[in-house]
Amino acid sequence: ETWIPFQLAQDTTVTARIYDVTGKQIRMIELGHLPAGNYVESNRTIYWDGKTQDGEQVSPGTYFYQVQAGSYSETRKMLILK
């Protein structure tokens, strides 16, 4: 499992997508419309339990997450270890 902190300069809708190394989307996390602010505490960040949309545990390896907030989008790499 992992927590992904983020900041919002204005109120907007936030969605996170998790992709495997082949580019296949394995999970989508919709946070809904959030007010501007810093989302850095573990209870306010994007939380991913390490499972696919179907509830299956992912294997250790490289994954990518894309955070979309309004018209802004950023993709980063992460490594899942067990």
C-alpha positions as CSV (number, residue, x, y, z in Angstrom):
1,E,0.0,0.0,0.0
2,T,1.1,3.6,-0.5
3,W,0.0,7.1,0.1
4,I,0.5,9.8,-2.6
5,P,0.6,13.4,-1.3
6,F,-0.5,16.3,-3.5
7,Q,-1.4,20.0,-3.4
8,L,-4.3,21.9,-5.0
9,A,-4.1,25.6,-5.8
10,Q,-7.8,25.8,-6.4
11,D,-10.9,23.7,-5.7
12,T,-11.1,20.9,-8.3
13,T,-12.0,17.3,-9.0
14,V,-9.2,14.8,-8.3
15,T,-8.7,11.4,-9.9
16,A,-5.7,9.0,-9.6
17,R,-5.1,6.2,-12.1
18,I,-2.6,3.3,-11.5
19,Y,-1.0,1.6,-14.5
20,D,1.3,-1.4,-14.8
21,V,4.6,-1.3,-16.7
22,T,2.8,-2.2,-19.9
23,G,0.6,0.9,-19.6
24,K,-2.6,-1.1,-18.7
25,Q,-4.8,0.8,-16.2
26,I,-5.3,-1.5,-13.2
27,R,-7.0,0.9,-10.8
28,M,-8.8,4.2,-10.7
29,I,-9.3,6.2,-7.5
30,E,-11.8,9.0,-7.6
31,L,-11.5,11.5,-4.7
32,G,-14.2,13.8,-6.0
33,H,-14.3,17.6,-5.7
34,L,-11.8,18.8,-3.1
35,P,-11.0,22.3,-1.8
36,A,-7.7,24.0,-2.4
37,G,-5.0,23.0,0.1
38,N,-2.1,20.6,1.0
39,Y,-3.0,16.9,1.1
40,V,0.1,15.6,2.8
41,E,-1.1,13.9,6.0
42,S,-1.8,10.1,5.5
43,N,-5.5,10.5,6.2
44,R,-5.8,13.2,3.4
45,T,-3.6,11.8,0.6
46,I,-4.4,9.5,-2.2
47,Y,-4.4,6.0,-0.7
48,W,-3.8,2.9,-2.8
49,D,-4.1,-0.5,-1.1
50,G,-1.9,-2.2,-3.7
51,K,-4.9,-4.0,-5.3
52,T,-6.4,-3.9,-8.8
53,Q,-9.9,-2.7,-9.6
54,D,-11.0,-6.4,-9.2
55,G,-9.4,-6.6,-5.7
56,E,-6.4,-8.7,-6.7
57,Q,-3.1,-7.9,-4.9
58,V,-0.5,-6.6,-7.4
59,S,2.9,-8.2,-7.8
60,P,6.1,-6.4,-6.7
61,G,7.5,-4.3,-9.5
62,T,7.3,-0.9,-11.3
63,Y,4.0,0.9,-11.6
64,F,2.9,4.4,-12.7
65,Y,0.4,6.7,-11.2
66,Q,-1.3,9.6,-12.9
67,V,-3.0,12.3,-10.8
68,Q,-5.5,14.5,-12.6
69,A,-6.8,17.6,-10.9
70,G,-9.0,19.6,-13.2
71,S,-7.0,20.3,-16.4
72,Y,-3.7,19.5,-14.7
73,S,-2.2,16.0,-15.0
74,E,1.1,14.5,-13.8
75,T,2.4,10.9,-14.1
76,R,5.1,9.5,-11.9
77,K,6.8,6.1,-11.4
78,M,6.6,4.0,-8.2
79,L,8.1,0.8,-7.1
80,I,6.1,-1.8,-5.2
81,L,8.2,-4.0,-2.8
82,K,7.1,-6.9,-0.7
